[in-house]
Amino acid sequence: MSNRITVGLDGSGAAGAAADWAAREAELRGDDLELVRAEDWAQYGPFTAPLPEPRHQWAEDLLALTRERLLREHGTLTVSTREIQGAAETALASVAAGADMLVLGSRGLGSVSGFLVGSTGSATIPETETPVVLVRSTDGADRPAAHASDSGPVVLGVDLHSDCDRLLAFACEEADLRACPLVVVHGWSPPPILSYAPALDPGVQTEIADGLAATLRELLSPWEEKYPRLAVDARTVIGQPAIQILDAAAGAALVVVGRRIRRPALGTRIGPITHAVMHHALSPVAVVAHG
């Protein structure tokens, strides 16, 4: 662990909300906080030229003013700043490689619940194996969404057919730091044959549900031993996983979902369940890469 949390700034209210969340997280963990402004040189044309002075000064001022504000509000924090060059997603992924966590802002959709994750956030997440936390603001304001609660549970979505160790390690630590419950959700659907012939064996669905519940409890058992004070609410529920996670996440302090580490030549590298939770959760969303 690097004992450092990095937050990306772009001058938006959403990024300001992300900085506030990251500062509170750094205090919980006893970590340092790093404020980063990524500058995409490509927008200035194909020629190698110095960064225009007004824009450079604006970036310096943004970092300095945000640092000063956070130090006033969180006097015990160690806060550093850094400007980096290159495309935002690759630059942020590069600095995230040495951090415990990368925090980015996402603009809310006004009265409609959901994220506008934006091209930078969507492009950065597949480029790093460091956990990325997306913090939503309301109407781009410099504050977290009103529906997000620091006192709620940590909600974790799991797929029992995947390696969940990295997700569980992250979610258990977050819940333990907050002294809040951990809600673990696995959404599933009955085999299609039961829809066509439910009368064949009315106990089959119950048997499947009991088996999944037992598998989830077995998965959680070593983590409950490691975190004996942690209250764990394990749920295996019928329905689309993204919808079940979002239902459980109402009022959550943090929602944790996974992203498989893979680099296909074409196509998305964020799965549909994680994508849906990223775009519709009201609470901060942590995306954790796993095998």
N, C-alpha and C positions, 0 to 999 in steps of 0.2 A: 504494500500500500504506500502511496505517495503522500498521504495526508494533505492532499490539495484538491479543492474543487474549482473547476474552471467554468466561467460563464461568458457566453458570447454577447457582445453589445453591438447594436446597430443604430442606436438613437431612438428607437421606437418605445412606446409605452410598454409593449409586451416584453421587451428586453429588460426594461426597468423592473417590471414585476418579477422576471426571472432572477435578476440580481438580488432582489429582496428575499426571494425564496432560498436562493443559494447561500445568502448570508446566514439565515436562520439554520440551514442545514449544516453549514460549516461550524456554527456554534455548538450544535448537537454533537457533532463528531469530534470537535476539537481540531478541526482542519484549518489550513490557510485557505484564503480565497484569492483567486486570480481572475482579473477582469481583462478580457481580450477583445480587441477590435481587429477583425480580418478585413483587409483591403484588397479588392479584386483589381489587379493592375490591368487585366484584359480589357476593362471597360474604357481604358484610355487609348486604345488603338494598338497597333502591332509594333510600335517603336518603343525602345527602352528609353524612358524619360523619367525625371524626378516626379514624385507625387506632387500635384499642385499644392502650393503653400496654404491657401485657404482651407482646402479639404483636410490637409495634414493637421492644421491647427485645430480644426473642428474635432477631429478624432482625438487629439491630445486633450482638448477641453472636456470632451465626453467622458473619457477615462478618468481624468482628474476630478471632475465634479461628482461623478458616481462614487469614486473612492472616498471623497470627503464626506458625502452623505452617509455612506454605509459606516464609516468610522464614527460619525456622530451618533448613529443609531445602535451601533454594535461596537462599543469601545474596546472590547477585548480581542477583536479580530485582527489578524495580520492580513492586510489587503495589498496585493501588488497589481500592476498593470502591464500590459504588453500590446504592442501593435505588430501584426504579422502580415506578410505579403502573400498574394496568390488568391486563387479562387476560394471563396469562403468555406465551401464544404471540405475541400482537401486541407486547407489551412487549419480549420477547427479540428478536424480529425487528427492532424499532426500533433497539436498541443494537447488534445484529449488523451493521446497515447500515454502521457506521463501523469495523468490525473486519476483520481478515484471516481470522478463523475464529471460529465459535461452537462451544463444547464443552458437551455435555449428558451426563448419566449415564443409564444404562439398567440396570434390575435384571435379573439372570440368573434362570433358571428352575430353580435348584437343580442336581440331577444331570442335568437335561435341557438340552442345548445350545440356546441361543436367547436372544433379547432379550424383555423386556417393555418395548417402547419407550415405552409410555404415551401418554396423550392429549396432554401438552404437547409431547413430542418430535415426535410424528406431525403435530401441528397447526402447529408452528413451522417445520418444514422447507419446506413449500410457500410460506410467507410471506416467505422471504428468499432472495436470490441469493448470499448469503455462504455459503461451504462450512460445513456443519454436521458435526461429528464426534460420534458416539455411542460412549460408553465403557461397556462392560459391567462390572459388578461381580459377584462371586459371592455369591449368597444375600443381596444387599443390603449386603454387607460393605463397609467403607471401604477397598477395594483393588481393583485391576483383576482380571479373571478370570484364574485360574491358567494357563489355556491361552494367553493372549496373550503374545507375545514381542516385546520391544523390539529384538531382534537379528535378527528374521526379515526377509523381503523385503516390499516394498510390492507389493500385488496390485491390478491395475486391470482392471475389466471394461469392455469397449468394444463398441459396436454399429457395425460398419463402414458402416452406412447413415445414421449420424447425424454431426453435427459434434462431433468429439471434442477439439477444441483446448483447451478449458478443463479438461477432465479430464486430458489429457496434461500440460498445464502444471503443474497441481497435483501429480499423481503423480510426475512427473519431479523436481520440486523437493523433494518429501518424500523420495524415494529418494536423491537427491544429498546432502541434509542428513544423512541417516543413513549414507551410504556403503554402502548395501545394494543388492542386485539389485532390478530392477523386472520383475515378471512381468505380462505383458499377455495377457488371455484374451478370445477371441471364440468363443462357443459357437454352433453352427449345426446345422441339421437338413437332410438331403438332401431334394430335391423329392419330394412324395408319389408321383409317377409311378414313381420308382425302387423304391418298395416294392411296387408292383403288377406291374412288369415289369423286374426287375433284370437280366434276361438281354439286354435290348435293346441295351445298350452297357455292358459291365462297366468301361469306362474313364471313364464320365461322372463318377462320384463322385470318382475320383482327380483328374480335371480340375478339378472344382469346388473341391476341397480345395486344389489347387495355386494356383488363381486367388485364393482367399481369403487364403492365406498370402502371396502376392505383394502383394496389396492392403494387408495389415497391415504388411508390411515397408516398403512405400512410405510408408504413413502415419507410421511411426516414424522414418524416415530423417532428417528435419530435426531431430527431438528428440535423436537420437543424436549428430548433429553439434553441437548446442548443449550437450549434456552428454557430452563425450567419455569421461569416466571411468565413466560409468554402464553397468553390465552389464544388458542387456535380454534377457529370455527371452520371445519372442513365441510364443503358442500359439493355433492355430485348431483347435478340438476339436469333434467331433460330440457333441451332447447338449444338454439344456436349459441355457441360459446361466447361470441362477442356480446350478444344481448344479455346473457346471464352475467357476464362480468360487469357490464355497464349498469345493470340493475343493482348488483351488489355494491357498486362503487358510489352510490348516492351518499354524499356527505363524507367521502373518504379523505383521509389526509394525503394518501398517495395510492396510485394504481400501478401495479407492476405487471408487465407483459413481456414475452420473449420474442426474440428474432433469431432464427437459425443462421449460423455462420456459413455462408455459401456465396460463391461469386460466379453466377452463370453469365454466359456471354451476352445473353439478351434477357429482358424481362425484369420484373420487380424483384427486389431482395428484401422486401418487408411483407410478411404474410398477410392474408386478408383479415384475420382476426385482429392482429396487432394494428393494422392500418385502420380498421373500424374504430377500435378503442382510442387510438391517437386522435382521431378526428371528431369524436363525439363525447369523450369523457369531460366532465366539468372540473375534475380535480387534476392536479399534476400527474403526468404519466411518465413512468420510468420504463424505457425499452432496454432490456438486458440481452446481450448476445449470448447464445449458448450453442452447444454442439448438436 
